[in-house]
Amino acid sequence: MVAFAAPPAQSAAPQTATAYRDELGPDVFGADALGVPQPMPVEDPAFEEGAPEWERVADEPATVEIRHGVGRGDSGGAVVTVPSSAPVAWPNVGQRTAAPPARTLLRLTAWVRTNEVADGYGAYLGIDYYDATGSRITWSQSGSVRGTQDWSRLELLGEVPANTTTIAIRLLLNGHGQAVFDDVTLEAYASLDEPAHSPHVRLHETEDVLNLDVEGVGVENNVYAFVPGVLTREQRRTVEERLAVLRPTWVRVFTDTNWWATAEGYDFSGPMVQALLADLRLYDRLGARANLVMWRPLDWDPSRYGEMADAMVALLRWLRAQGVGNLAALTLYNEPNGEFPGSPSEYVEMYQTVAAALRQAGLDDIELVAGDTSQGGDAFFDTVVPPLRGLAGWSSYHEYVDYRTSLTIPTLHARNRVEVARDAGLPRLFLWESNLTGGVGAGTYSPGTHDGVLLPERYPVALKLAAYHLQALAGGVKGVSYWEAFDMRYGGPDAPLMSFGMWSSAEDGLRLRPTYYSVQLLSRFVRPGATITRIASVPDRTVLAYGVRNRDGSRLVYVLNPWDREVQVELDLIGTGSTALHYHVDERSVTEAIDQRRPVLRPQPRRVFDGQVLRDVLPPESLVLYRLASTG
């Protein structure tokens, strides 16, 4: 299930829209590294002096105080307290300073200790960006800490938008309970080079490896659409045909132990378990491996972890007895930083219990997936993943990107998660849920709309999502997965409609959307075991370009043009003669395919070229794939 952060740092100043431009153009380019930090001034960062620069923002009965003896090492600290009688809001302590130039990257860090924090996003950091009139342009926010936790380090990465004259750093508590903050730092990194259109780009294929043993592209496909009566036989055939075209390497599926665990034992004859069986059999036929997620219920506690483990073992054994051969991974709790009903140490204990049960049952070929955290869950991930080294085979996280903003911070975040996972001893990191969101009315079940159009219906969103996935894979993430394959109601006919899909629901005629074609161009061709390689570009930051080498010997080159104008490219390739089968996604080709209800992208005429240079013209706002074959 999609989980979103609570509304971020609030202030009396209204928000304007000047931070947002067209979602394509320069905003598809991420960043590889932060560079060299330059400290920015923070008055009294350890709260030893009670400096007046610290603004205290709270409405009674919530309080914000600076106290001695409550910080790390008995130093000072900022204490935000929200009693249960107070409304959930954004009390905070903050400090303002002059803004650095636009596109400067900022890193804000602080330590926080929490006591019984609940009912909101939790304790976190924020940066507000203000223009010359004092209007808030936008904000950045960190992950959060909830519950009762000892000192945890929070970190926020932000990018200064255009027209910013002042920034305000904020230490916030959204919810009830108490948070103590200490040791604040703020750093600036040199402004990124502004991407720009160039009519001509020279690309050079290199041997530089960016990522090894990539798992490919997967989808989320939960069982509700497979309950009898939801899809007709013809609709099921249509769904299977479309999924076969996508060729996902993984599928992630929710389960709920209430579906089969009863007071009398285990009953696998109910409609939800039968729907789960149909779902898994479909993906087994397609060759996709399955990651089951024990999603519900939310009331397991340590005294019952053995019972939980027995229930999951019983399900896995039953599924294998039914001939399901693609069970490869198991995740305990979706987005546990928000939904797990215990402490991080209890989360680790739960995994230890289930790992032992899998070993005893001879099911230890099914790998455990640790983390699986939502936006804001970095502190939880950083705490629980290292102790699971040797027990879990995977680590994972989720990311939903605001469709209007730059991909700089999301791509840096991907690289940060890769580094943390590698240091924790679980380097196989999967971006299990991903999509764009942030439209009008966005929430758990919908990405929202732009000018009244649902985001997945918009071609620019499809292209930007492809840019994000390509850069995440180039940054070291081993696999990416799309939430969710197609629209469905999470329950009966009156249940909420999950509307992030690559095509619409059965009741809406299973209408194809642009995201289906942009995802297809990656999922069909990037196969398990692939290597991502660097494509050098002159000038830099006009197009995105990456090479892919599959284990079967096939070579791919992806080039993405985010501009509303053509780009002529000359691609210097390794080797001498080649032919290139050319596929491309642009708004015209996608619109034609949707109008014709045609699920398969048609290749353009094969290009034969001598020597090492392939010349082509990229259509405006397009993703082009070259499948290379040697002629020599």
MIDOTI-429754 format. One record per residue (C-alpha): x, y, z negated. Coordinates in steps of 0.25 Angstrom, whole numbers, plus 2048, in hexadecimal, padded with zeros to 3 digits. Layout:
// residues N
X,Y,Z
...
END
This chain:
// residues 632
800,800,800
805,80E,803
809,816,7F7
80B,825,7F7
811,82E,7ED
808,838,7E5
808,846,7EA
816,84C,7E8
81B,858,7E1
810,863,7E0
812,872,7DE
809,87E,7DE
80E,881,7EC
806,87C,7F8
80C,872,802
80D,877,810
810,86E,81D
81C,875,822
825,868,81E
81E,860,829
821,860,838
81D,856,843
820,849,83D
829,846,849
835,84E,84E
83F,850,844
837,84A,839
83A,83B,83E
849,83C,83B
84E,837,82D
85B,837,827
866,82D,824
86D,833,818
86C,83F,80F
87A,844,810
882,84C,806
879,852,7FA
87A,860,7F6
875,863,7E7
86A,86D,7E6
868,874,7D9
85E,86F,7CE
85E,877,7C1
85F,86F,7B5
85E,861,7BC
85F,859,7AF
855,862,7A7
85F,866,79D
85C,875,79D
84D,876,7A0
850,87F,7AB
845,888,7AF
847,884,7BE
83F,877,7BA
831,87A,7BD
827,872,7B5
81A,86F,7BC
80E,868,7B4
800,86A,7B0
7FC,866,7A2
7FB,85C,79D
807,858,7A5
814,85E,7A0
822,860,7A6
82E,863,79C
83D,863,79C
842,85C,790
84F,859,78A
853,84A,786
84A,844,790
852,843,79D
85D,838,7A1
867,837,796
85F,840,78C
860,84C,795
855,855,799
84A,851,7A2
83D,856,7A8
831,84F,7A2
823,84F,7AA
818,849,7A2
80A,846,7A7
800,841,79D
7F5,837,7A1
7EB,843,79F
7F1,84B,7AA
7EE,84B,7B9
7F8,844,7C2
800,850,7C8
80E,855,7CB
814,85B,7BE
823,85D,7C1
82F,865,7BE
836,86C,7CA
840,875,7CF
841,87E,7DB
84D,882,7E4
850,888,7F1
84E,87E,7FD
859,879,806
858,879,815
84D,872,81C
850,863,81E
859,862,812
858,855,80B
856,856,7FC
858,84B,7F1
852,84E,7E4
855,844,7D8
851,843,7CA
84F,838,7BF
842,835,7B9
83D,82D,7AD
82E,829,7AC
824,825,7A1
817,81F,7A5
816,827,7B2
809,822,7BA
7FD,827,7C2
805,82F,7CC
811,82F,7D5
81A,82F,7C9
827,837,7C6
82E,83C,7D2
836,848,7D9
831,852,7E3
836,85D,7EB
82D,868,7F0
830,871,7FC
82B,87F,7FD
82B,88A,808
82D,898,806
81F,89B,802
820,891,7F7
817,887,7FE
81B,878,7FC
81F,873,80A
820,864,805
827,85B,7FB
830,84F,7F9
82E,845,7EE
836,839,7E8
831,82C,7E4
82B,82B,7D6
82C,823,7C9
820,81E,7C1
81E,816,7B4
828,816,7A9
836,816,7AF
844,81A,7AA
84C,824,7B1
84B,823,7C0
851,82B,7CB
848,832,7D5
84D,837,7E2
846,840,7ED
84A,843,7FB
844,84F,802
846,857,80E
844,866,80E
83A,86A,818
83A,876,821
836,883,81B
83A,87F,80D
83F,88A,804
83E,884,7F6
83E,876,7F0
839,871,7E3
83E,865,7DC
833,85E,7D3
833,853,7C9
825,84E,7C8
81C,844,7C1
80F,840,7C9
807,838,7BF
806,836,7B0
811,833,7A7
81F,839,7A5
82B,83B,7AD
839,841,7A9
842,846,7B4
851,849,7B3
85E,84C,7BB
858,852,7C7
861,854,7D4
85E,85B,7E1
867,859,7ED
867,85E,7FC
86C,858,808
870,85F,815
864,862,81E
862,857,829
864,85B,837
857,85F,83E
853,854,848
851,85B,856
84C,857,863
856,855,86E
852,852,87D
85E,848,87E
864,83E,874
86F,835,876
86E,828,86E
879,81E,86B
877,80F,866
881,80C,85B
885,7FF,853
882,807,846
879,7FE,83D
86F,806,835
867,7FA,830
869,7EB,830
85F,7DF,82F
852,7E8,831
845,7E0,82E
83D,7E8,838
82F,7EF,837
824,7E9,82F
815,7ED,82C
80C,7ED,820
7FF,7E5,823
7F6,7E2,817
7EC,7D7,816
7DF,7DF,816
7DD,7DF,825
7DE,7D0,825
7D2,7CE,81B
7C7,7C6,823
7BE,7D0,82A
7C7,7DC,82B
7CD,7D9,839
7C6,7D1,844
7CD,7C6,84B
7D0,7D0,857
7D5,7DA,84E
7DE,7D0,847
7E4,7CC,854
7E6,7DB,858
7EE,7DD,84A
7F6,7D1,84D
7FA,7D5,85B
7FE,7E3,856
806,7DE,84B
80D,7D4,854
811,7E0,85D
817,7E7,851
81F,7DA,84D
821,7DE,83E
82C,7D7,837
825,7D8,829
817,7DA,824
814,7DF,816
807,7DA,810
800,7DD,802
7FB,7D2,7F9
7F3,7D3,7EC
7F4,7C7,7E2
7E5,7C9,7DF
7E3,7C4,7ED
7E6,7B6,7E9
7E9,7B5,7DA
7DD,7B2,7D1
7DB,7AE,7C3
7D9,7A0,7C8
7E6,7A0,7D1
7E9,7A3,7DF
7DE,7A4,7EA
7E4,7A7,7F8
7D6,7A6,7FF
7D2,7B4,7FD
7D0,7BE,808
7DC,7C6,805
7E6,7BB,804
7E0,7B5,811
7E2,7C3,817
7F1,7C3,812
7F3,7B5,818
7ED,7BA,826
7F6,7C7,825
803,7BF,822
800,7B4,82D
7FE,7BF,837
80C,7C5,834
812,7B7,833
80E,7B5,842
814,7C2,845
821,7BE,83F
821,7C9,834
826,7C6,826
81C,7CA,81B
81F,7D2,80E
814,7CF,804
811,7DA,7FA
80A,7D7,7ED
803,7E4,7ED
7F8,7E1,7E2
7F4,7E0,7D7
7FB,7EB,7D0
7F9,7E5,7C2
804,7DB,7C1
80D,7DC,7B5
819,7D5,7B0
811,7CB,7A8
80B,7C6,7B5
817,7C7,7BF
818,7B7,7BE
809,7B7,7C2
80C,7C1,7CE
817,7B8,7D3
80F,7AC,7D2
804,7B2,7DA
80D,7B7,7E5
814,7AA,7E6
807,7A3,7E8
803,7AC,7F3
810,7AB,7FA
80F,79B,7F9
801,79B,7FE
804,7A4,80A
810,79B,80E
807,78F,80D
7FE,796,817
809,797,821
80D,7A6,81F
81C,7A6,822
820,7B4,822
820,7B7,813
82D,7BE,811
82C,7C9,806
824,7CC,7FA
822,7DA,7F3
81C,7DC,7E5
814,7E8,7E4
812,7F2,7EF
819,800,7EC
81C,7FC,7DE
821,80A,7DA
812,80E,7DA
80B,801,7D8
813,7F7,7CF
80C,7F7,7C2
819,7F6,7BA
828,7FB,7B8
833,7F9,7C1
839,7EE,7B8
82C,7E6,7B9
82C,7E7,7C8
83A,7E1,7C8
834,7D6,7BE
829,7D3,7C8
832,7D1,7D3
83B,7C8,7CB
82F,7C0,7C7
82A,7BE,7D5
838,7BB,7DB
839,7B0,7D1
82B,7AA,7D5
82F,7AB,7E4
83C,7A3,7E1
835,799,7D9
82A,797,7E4
834,796,7EF
82F,7A3,7F5
83C,7AB,7F3
83D,7AC,802
833,7B7,801
83B,7C3,7FD
836,7CE,7F3
835,7DC,7F7
839,7E6,7EC
836,7F5,7EB
82B,7F7,7F5
829,805,7EF
821,810,7F5
824,81F,7F7
82A,824,7EA
82E,816,7E5
83D,818,7E6
840,818,7D7
838,80B,7D6
83F,805,7E2
84D,809,7DC
849,802,7CF
843,7F5,7D3
84B,7F1,7DF
859,7EF,7D9
855,7E5,7CF
84E,7DD,7DA
85B,7DA,7E1
85C,7CB,7E4
84D,7C9,7E2
847,7D2,7ED
84B,7D1,7FB
845,7DE,7FF
843,7EC,7FA
839,7F5,800
832,803,800
827,80B,807
827,818,80D
81C,821,813
821,82D,81A
81A,83A,81C
817,83B,82B
81A,84A,82B
828,84A,824
836,847,829
83B,839,828
848,83E,821
844,83A,813
83D,82D,816
849,828,81E
853,82C,813
84A,825,809
84B,819,811
85A,819,811
859,81C,802
851,80F,800
85A,807,808
866,80B,800
85F,809,7F3
85A,7FB,7F7
868,7F7,7FC
86E,7FC,7EF
863,7F4,7E7
867,7E7,7EF
85A,7E6,7F7
85F,7EC,804
853,7E6,80C
84A,7F3,80B
83D,7F3,812
834,7FF,815
828,7F7,813
81D,802,814
81F,80E,81D
817,818,825
814,827,826
80A,82E,81E
807,83C,819
7FB,83F,821
7EE,846,81C
7E7,83C,813
7F3,833,811
7F3,829,806
7F4,81A,802
7EB,816,80E
7EE,820,819
7FA,828,81E
7F1,834,821
7EE,83C,82D
7F4,847,835
7EA,850,83D
7DF,845,839
7E7,83A,840
7EC,82E,837
7FB,82E,837
7FD,820,83D
7F5,825,849
7FF,830,84C
80A,82D,855
814,836,84E
812,82E,842
815,821,849
822,827,84F
827,82D,841
824,820,83A
82D,819,845
838,823,842
837,820,833
838,811,835
844,812,83E
84C,81B,835
848,812,828
84D,806,830
85A,80E,834
85C,812,825
85D,804,820
84E,7FF,81D
84D,7F1,821
83F,7F1,826
833,7FB,827
824,7F8,826
818,7FF,82B
80C,802,821
802,7FC,825
801,7F4,832
7F2,7F8,835
7E7,7FF,82D
7DE,7F7,824
7D5,7F8,818
7DB,7F4,80B
7CF,7EC,806
7C1,7EC,80B
7BA,7F4,815
7B9,800,80C
7C8,7FF,807
7D2,80A,80B
7D7,809,819
7E7,809,81A
7E9,811,826
7F8,811,828
7F7,806,833
7FD,805,841
7EF,803,846
7E2,806,840
7D8,7FD,838
7CF,7F2,83E
7C3,7FB,83B
7CA,806,844
7CD,7FC,84F
7DC,7F9,84C
7E0,806,854
7EF,806,857
7F7,812,851
804,818,856
80C,812,84A
80A,805,84F
812,808,85B
81E,80F,854
81F,803,84A
81E,7F9,855
82A,7FF,85C
832,7FC,850
82B,7EF,84A
82B,7E7,857
83A,7E9,85A
842,7EB,84D
843,7DC,848
848,7D6,83B
857,7D6,83A
859,7E3,843
864,7ED,842
862,7FC,843
86D,803,84A
870,812,84B
86E,81A,858
876,826,859
870,833,85F
874,840,865
86E,849,861
86B,843,853
85D,844,84E
855,846,85B
850,837,85C
851,82B,852
858,81F,858
85C,812,853
860,804,858
85B,7F7,854
862,7E9,856
859,7DD,854
85F,7CF,850
85A,7CA,85E
864,7D3,865
85A,7DE,869
85E,7EC,868
854,7F8,866
856,807,866
84B,810,860
84B,81F,864
840,828,85E
83E,836,863
836,83E,859
835,84B,862
829,850,86A
833,850,876
83A,846,87E
848,841,87B
852,83C,885
85B,831,880
868,82A,884
86A,81E,87C
878,818,87C
877,809,87A
881,7FF,875
884,7F5,881
883,7F7,890
877,7F4,898
869,7F3,892
85A,7F3,894
851,7FA,88A
842,7F6,888
83C,804,884
831,805,87A
82C,813,875
821,819,86C
81C,827,86F
80E,82D,86E
80A,82A,87C
80E,81B,87C
808,819,86E
7FB,820,872
7FA,818,87F
7FC,80B,877
7F2,80E,86D
7E7,812,877
7EA,805,87E
7EA,7FD,871
7F7,7F7,875
7FF,7F3,86A
80D,7F0,871
816,7FC,875
81A,7FA,883
828,7FB,887
82C,805,891
834,801,89E
841,7FA,89B
84D,803,89C
859,7FD,8A3
866,806,8A1
875,804,8A5
880,807,89B
87D,80B,88D
873,817,88E
864,816,88E
85D,823,892
84F,826,88E
845,831,88B
83E,830,87E
830,835,87E
82C,83F,874
829,839,866
82C,82B,869
833,81F,864
83B,817,86F
840,809,86E
84B,803,877
84C,7F4,877
85A,7F1,87D
85E,7E5,885
86C,7E4,88B
86D,7E1,89A
87C,7DE,899
END
